[in-house]
Every structure is written in structure tokens, then in C-alpha cells.
């Protein structure tokens, strides 16, 4: 399981997170918090015939120094 700080750091480094519906609840909540804080952007949960489950794509919305303060 990744912590909120680890996810924020990865986003600050320019990584994109693909979160699946069966992710740990704490990870889903952490991303929801980052989105609510304006630090990340997430697509809607989506499912397509080629997917195993619903998923969403998360990216950073702000500069790295602000994301680092989220931890």
C-alpha cells in the first residue's frame, strides 16, 4: 500500500497513477484528499470492455513544491 505522501511525491515527479477500483480504501481516500486539496486531478471512474475493472487516472495539478507540503 502507498501512503498519501508517497503518492504525492510520485505525482510531483511527473508520474501518472492508474488507480483500480479494488485499490486499498486508504489509497482511494488519499487520492480523494489530494484532489479535494487541489493538488491532483483524477478522471471519473471508468470501465471499458477491455478493462478488468473500473479505473481512474490521476495526475498532478500543481508544482512539485506544493505537492511536497501535502505529506
C-alpha positions as a LaTeX table, in Angstrom:
\begin{tabular}{lrrr}
\hline
Residue & $x$ (\AA) & $y$ (\AA) & $z$ (\AA) \\
\hline
Unk1 & 0.00 & 0.00 & 0.00 \\
Unk2 & 1.20 & 3.51 & $-0.82$ \\
Unk3 & 0.87 & 6.40 & 1.60 \\
Unk4 & $-0.53$ & 9.80 & 0.67 \\
Unk5 & 2.99 & 11.23 & 0.89 \\
Unk6 & 4.36 & 8.56 & $-1.46$ \\
Unk7 & 1.61 & 9.18 & $-4.00$ \\
Unk8 & 2.11 & 12.96 & $-3.77$ \\
Unk9 & 5.85 & 12.52 & $-4.30$ \\
Unk10 & 5.30 & 10.31 & $-7.34$ \\
Unk11 & 2.87 & 12.80 & $-8.84$ \\
Unk12 & 5.35 & 15.62 & $-8.13$ \\
Unk13 & 7.98 & 13.63 & $-10.05$ \\
Unk14 & 5.67 & 13.63 & $-13.06$ \\
Unk15 & 4.33 & 10.12 & $-12.68$ \\
Unk16 & 0.76 & 9.19 & $-13.56$ \\
Unk17 & $-1.16$ & 6.89 & $-11.25$ \\
Unk18 & $-3.69$ & 4.43 & $-12.61$ \\
Unk19 & $-5.93$ & 3.52 & $-9.69$ \\
Unk20 & $-8.15$ & 0.45 & $-9.91$ \\
Unk21 & $-11.46$ & 0.09 & $-8.10$ \\
Unk22 & $-10.04$ & $-2.65$ & $-5.86$ \\
Unk23 & $-7.20$ & $-0.44$ & $-4.60$ \\
Unk24 & $-6.86$ & $-0.26$ & $-0.84$ \\
Unk25 & $-9.54$ & 2.02 & 0.64 \\
Unk26 & $-6.89$ & 4.20 & 2.32 \\
Unk27 & $-5.21$ & 4.78 & $-1.07$ \\
Unk28 & $-8.51$ & 5.77 & $-2.66$ \\
Unk29 & $-9.19$ & 8.17 & 0.23 \\
Unk30 & $-5.69$ & 9.65 & $-0.04$ \\
Unk31 & $-6.20$ & 10.41 & $-3.73$ \\
Unk32 & $-9.64$ & 11.86 & $-2.97$ \\
Unk33 & $-7.96$ & 14.15 & $-0.42$ \\
Unk34 & $-5.26$ & 15.24 & $-2.88$ \\
Unk35 & $-7.97$ & 16.03 & $-5.44$ \\
Unk36 & $-10.04$ & 17.95 & $-2.84$ \\
Unk37 & $-6.93$ & 19.91 & $-1.84$ \\
Unk38 & $-6.37$ & 20.86 & $-5.49$ \\
Unk39 & $-3.08$ & 19.00 & $-5.64$ \\
Unk40 & $-4.12$ & 16.26 & $-8.06$ \\
Unk41 & $-6.59$ & 15.70 & $-10.84$ \\
Unk42 & $-8.47$ & 12.43 & $-11.36$ \\
Unk43 & $-10.63$ & 11.21 & $-14.19$ \\
Unk44 & $-14.01$ & 9.69 & $-13.39$ \\
Unk45 & $-14.04$ & 6.02 & $-12.58$ \\
Unk46 & $-14.45$ & 4.30 & $-15.93$ \\
Unk47 & $-14.89$ & 0.82 & $-17.30$ \\
Unk48 & $-14.44$ & $-0.37$ & $-20.85$ \\
Unk49 & $-14.81$ & $-3.83$ & $-22.33$ \\
Unk50 & $-11.02$ & $-4.20$ & $-22.49$ \\
Unk51 & $-10.57$ & $-3.44$ & $-18.75$ \\
Unk52 & $-10.70$ & $-5.97$ & $-15.90$ \\
Unk53 & $-12.27$ & $-3.40$ & $-13.57$ \\
Unk54 & $-13.12$ & 0.26 & $-13.21$ \\
Unk55 & $-10.16$ & 2.59 & $-13.04$ \\
Unk56 & $-9.23$ & 6.25 & $-12.96$ \\
Unk57 & $-6.14$ & 8.20 & $-14.00$ \\
Unk58 & $-4.52$ & 10.60 & $-11.53$ \\
Unk59 & $-2.04$ & 13.35 & $-12.38$ \\
Unk60 & $-0.54$ & 16.32 & $-10.55$ \\
Unk61 & $-2.33$ & 19.67 & $-10.83$ \\
Unk62 & 0.31 & 21.92 & $-9.28$ \\
Unk63 & 4.05 & 22.42 & $-8.98$ \\
Unk64 & 6.17 & 19.90 & $-7.08$ \\
Unk65 & 6.94 & 22.14 & $-4.03$ \\
Unk66 & 3.22 & 22.38 & $-3.23$ \\
Unk67 & 2.77 & 18.61 & $-3.53$ \\
Unk68 & 5.67 & 18.01 & $-1.15$ \\
Unk69 & 3.83 & 20.02 & 1.54 \\
Unk70 & 0.90 & 17.56 & 1.30 \\
Unk71 & 2.85 & 14.88 & 3.14 \\
\hline
\end{tabular}
